[in-house]
Amino acid sequence: MEDLKHKKCTPCEGGIKPFNREKINYYLNAAPDWEVIEDKIIKKEFSFKNFAEAVEFVNKVANLAEEEGHHPDISLHNWNKVTLILTTHAINGLSSNDFIMAVKIDLIQ
């Protein structure tokens, strides 16, 4: 398994196939706490002690997303929980970018 934390997301304008289940499982080894949904998205919920910590985490994820050029769907709910969803919209499925982001997000939590 390549070390995804050292990889950089690459722009995806489509034209490539989304990962199949075998490739998803391979990349999921690097981000095992993320849940795969319908082979199209990966999702993870994070819990914090309070609202301020949750917002701080959201801001860190937002900064990372801007640096990488790959943006998750972010939901802040129940005052201390953040749910992140990653997918590559241009291909309606998963790509290496999603797992690169997942690994990097796990490192900032």
C-alpha positions as CSV (number, residue, x, y, z in Angstrom):
1,M,0.0,0.0,0.0
2,E,1.4,3.4,-1.0
3,D,1.6,6.0,1.8
4,L,-1.4,8.2,0.9
5,K,-0.5,10.9,3.5
6,H,2.4,11.9,1.2
7,K,0.3,11.9,-2.0
8,K,-1.5,15.0,-3.4
9,C,-5.0,15.0,-4.8
10,T,-5.1,15.5,-8.6
11,P,-7.8,17.3,-10.4
12,C,-10.5,15.0,-11.9
13,E,-12.6,16.2,-14.7
14,G,-14.1,12.8,-15.4
15,G,-13.0,10.4,-18.1
16,I,-11.8,7.8,-15.7
17,K,-13.7,5.0,-14.2
18,P,-14.6,5.0,-10.5
19,F,-13.0,2.4,-8.3
20,N,-14.5,-1.0,-8.3
21,R,-15.1,-2.9,-5.0
22,E,-11.7,-4.6,-5.2
23,K,-9.8,-1.3,-5.5
24,I,-12.0,0.3,-2.8
25,N,-11.1,-2.5,-0.4
26,Y,-7.4,-2.1,-1.3
27,Y,-7.5,1.7,-0.5
28,L,-9.7,1.2,2.5
29,N,-6.8,-0.5,4.2
30,A,-5.3,3.0,4.6
31,A,-8.5,4.5,6.0
32,P,-10.2,1.5,7.8
33,D,-12.5,3.6,10.0
34,W,-14.3,5.1,7.0
35,E,-17.6,3.5,5.9
36,V,-18.2,2.7,2.3
37,I,-21.7,3.4,1.0
38,E,-22.9,1.8,-2.2
39,D,-19.3,1.8,-3.5
40,K,-19.8,5.5,-4.3
41,I,-18.9,7.4,-1.1
42,I,-16.9,7.0,2.0
43,K,-18.2,8.5,5.2
44,K,-17.0,9.0,8.8
45,E,-18.4,10.7,11.9
46,F,-16.2,12.5,14.4
47,S,-17.2,13.4,17.9
48,F,-15.8,16.3,20.0
49,K,-16.0,17.5,23.6
50,N,-17.8,20.7,22.6
51,F,-19.1,22.9,19.8
52,A,-15.9,24.9,19.6
53,E,-13.7,21.8,19.0
54,A,-16.1,20.6,16.3
55,V,-15.9,24.0,14.5
56,E,-12.1,24.0,14.8
57,F,-12.0,20.6,13.2
58,V,-14.3,21.7,10.4
59,N,-12.0,24.7,9.7
60,K,-8.9,22.4,9.6
61,V,-10.7,20.1,7.2
62,A,-11.8,23.1,5.0
63,N,-8.2,24.4,4.9
64,L,-6.9,20.9,3.9
65,A,-9.6,20.6,1.2
66,E,-8.5,23.9,-0.3
67,E,-4.9,22.9,-0.3
68,E,-5.7,19.5,-1.9
69,G,-8.4,20.8,-4.3
70,H,-10.8,18.1,-3.2
71,H,-13.7,19.0,-1.0
72,P,-15.8,16.8,1.3
73,D,-19.4,17.3,2.2
74,I,-19.3,18.5,5.8
75,S,-22.2,18.3,8.3
76,L,-21.9,19.7,11.8
77,H,-24.7,18.4,13.9
78,N,-25.8,17.7,17.5
79,W,-23.4,20.5,18.6
80,N,-20.4,18.2,18.8
81,K,-20.5,15.8,15.9
82,V,-19.1,16.3,12.4
83,T,-19.9,13.9,9.5
84,L,-17.7,14.0,6.4
85,I,-18.6,12.4,3.1
86,L,-16.0,12.0,0.3
87,T,-16.7,11.2,-3.3
88,T,-15.4,12.2,-6.7
89,H,-18.4,13.9,-8.2
90,A,-16.9,14.1,-11.7
91,I,-17.0,10.3,-11.9
92,N,-19.9,9.6,-9.6
93,G,-17.8,7.3,-7.4
94,L,-14.6,6.9,-5.6
95,S,-11.0,7.7,-6.7
96,S,-7.7,7.8,-5.0
97,N,-8.4,11.5,-4.1
98,D,-11.1,10.4,-1.7
99,F,-8.8,8.1,0.2
100,I,-5.9,10.6,0.2
101,M,-8.2,13.1,1.8
102,A,-9.5,10.5,4.3
103,V,-6.0,9.6,5.4
104,K,-5.0,13.3,5.8
105,I,-8.2,14.1,7.6
106,D,-7.6,11.3,10.1
107,L,-4.2,12.8,10.8
108,I,-5.6,16.2,11.8
109,Q,-8.3,14.9,14.2
